[in-house]
Amino acid sequence: MALGWRERRRERRRIAEVFQRRMGRPPRWWWPRDFSDKLQWLKVHHRDPRIARVADKLAGRDWVADRAGPDLLTPLLGVWKRPAEIDFEALPDRFVLKLNAASQRNVLCRDRAGLDPKAVRARFQHWLAEDFGADKGEWHYGQMPRCILAEPLLEEPDGSLWEWKPFCFDGEAKLVLVLRKRGDEVASIYLDREGRPVEMSRPRKQPHVRLDPDAIPGRTGDAWPRMLDAARRIALPFPYLRVDFIVLGGRELRFEEATFFPLSGMTPIRPLAMDRQLGEWLKLPR
């Protein structure tokens, strides 16, 4: 999977164009120190074929089951290669459809009777035609056989969704992003592995508030150390991986997805010292 020097130069130019536009500066390819720069370096210089397998929302399930146990997986309701094949009548009233080879290409359904199958199929047809992430150097999505999968919609009784997203460096979770999504509102906070707040933020398009760490269900229970252990088992072979979990009732963990390049490494981290700190934790392979 290693690139030749001409391909590396072409990829660096393509990534740099988007990076400059989003970050206001070019990436530092030589002797990178910040997390944002090191992620760009990994895209070009570390093309481990296992990355495509683990990030694939379908194929990655086997990786998770083998290393952290099948109980972490959400049951599959169906898998289809083409939108026309989706059997909506066989699905429950509440479900989520996902494109396996992309990020944030999902359709959430809370009432099947109100769903427009034609519109959903058209949306997935458009997504399947995308070369997702290619302009930002996220090569691994292009290595995945594409499909659509369905899972039960996991939410709390009040309609909220809790996610724990540990940032793992050589398998060790150093930082955890905690998110609560409810309707259009997103609340978040970064915690260290002990569950203590860390001052860090990244700009978001959605309405956004800071979470109260004492209001996070399960933060002080046994789900937190179980999450850290599962993340370590899943992430251990890789210099960096964010392992995303859904947390139900503050106790039950469900694997959501594996994210190698969160926000493509092209969204500013504040304060800048945290970009440097994460960069120190990320040891580039030789």
C-alpha positions, 0 to 999 in steps of 0.5 A, spaced: 500 500 500 506 504 500 505 510 495 511 512 490 514 518 491 510 521 485 504 519 488 506 522 495 507 528 492 500 528 489 497 527 495 501 532 499 499 537 494 491 535 494 491 535 502 495 541 503 489 545 498 484 543 503 488 544 509 490 551 507 483 553 506 480 550 513 486 551 517 489 558 515 496 555 514 499 549 510 500 542 513 507 541 516 510 535 512 517 535 515 518 534 522 511 535 524 509 536 531 502 537 532 496 532 532 493 536 526 499 535 522 501 528 524 494 526 521 496 528 515 503 525 515 499 518 516 494 519 511 500 519 506 506 515 509 502 510 513 497 506 509 496 500 513 491 495 509 488 494 516 485 501 516 480 500 511 478 493 514 477 496 521 474 503 519 469 499 514 462 499 518 461 492 516 467 489 515 470 492 522 465 488 526 469 482 525 475 486 528 471 488 534 468 481 535 475 478 535 478 483 539 473 485 544 467 481 544 461 480 540 457 483 545 459 490 543 456 489 537 449 492 535 445 487 531 444 487 524 437 488 521 440 488 513 445 489 508 444 491 501 449 493 495 444 497 492 439 502 494 433 499 490 434 492 494 433 495 501 427 492 504 423 497 508 417 493 509 422 488 513 425 493 518 422 495 524 419 502 526 425 505 528 432 504 525 438 507 522 441 506 515 448 507 514 453 507 508 459 503 510 464 506 507 463 513 509 462 518 515 456 521 517 452 518 511 446 515 515 439 516 515 435 515 522 428 513 522 423 514 528 417 512 525 417 508 518 410 510 517 412 517 515 419 515 511 419 516 504 423 510 501 424 513 494 427 519 497 432 515 502 434 511 496 435 517 492 440 519 498 444 513 498 444 513 491 448 520 491 452 517 497 454 511 493 457 515 487 461 520 492 469 518 492 468 520 500 474 523 503 479 523 497 480 530 497 482 530 504 487 524 503 482 519 507 484 513 502 481 508 506 474 509 504 476 508 497 478 501 499 472 498 501 466 494 497 460 499 498 454 497 501 448 499 506 447 496 512 441 497 517 441 497 525 436 498 530 436 506 532 439 506 539 437 512 544 435 513 551 427 514 552 428 521 552 430 521 545 438 523 547 444 519 544 450 518 549 457 517 545 464 516 548 469 517 544 476 515 546 482 517 543 487 512 543 495 512 542 498 505 541 492 502 544 492 507 550 486 512 551 489 518 553 483 523 552 475 521 551 470 526 547 463 525 551 457 527 546 450 528 548 445 529 542 438 531 542 434 533 536 439 539 533 443 540 540 449 537 541 453 538 548 460 535 549 466 535 553 473 532 553 475 528 559 482 525 561 482 517 562 480 518 569 474 522 567 476 529 569 475 535 565 480 537 560 480 544 556 479 543 549 474 544 544 473 544 536 468 548 532 462 545 530 456 547 525 450 545 530 448 548 536 453 546 541 453 547 549 458 544 554 456 538 558 456 538 566 461 532 567 457 530 573 451 529 569 454 524 564 451 517 566 456 512 567 462 516 568 463 514 575 461 506 574 464 500 571 462 502 564 468 507 564 473 502 565 470 497 561 470 502 555 477 504 556 479 496 556 475 495 549 478 501 546 485 498 548 483 491 545 480 494 538 486 500 537 492 496 540 495 495 533 495 502 530 499 509 532 492 512 533 485 510 533 478 514 536 474 508 538 466 510 538 461 507 543 454 508 544 452 508 551 445 506 553 443 507 560 450 509 563 452 501 563 451 498 556 456 499 551 455 498 543 461 499 538 459 505 533 465 506 529 472 506 528 475 513 526 482 514 524 482 521 522 477 525 526 474 531 522 480 529 517 485 533 522 483 539 519 479 543 524 482 547 529 484 545 536 483 550 541 487 551 545 493 550 541 497 547 546 492 541 546 494 540 538 501 540 541 499 535 546 496 530 542 501 530 537 506 528 543 502 522 544 502 520 537 508 517 535 509 516 528 511 509 525 518 509 522 
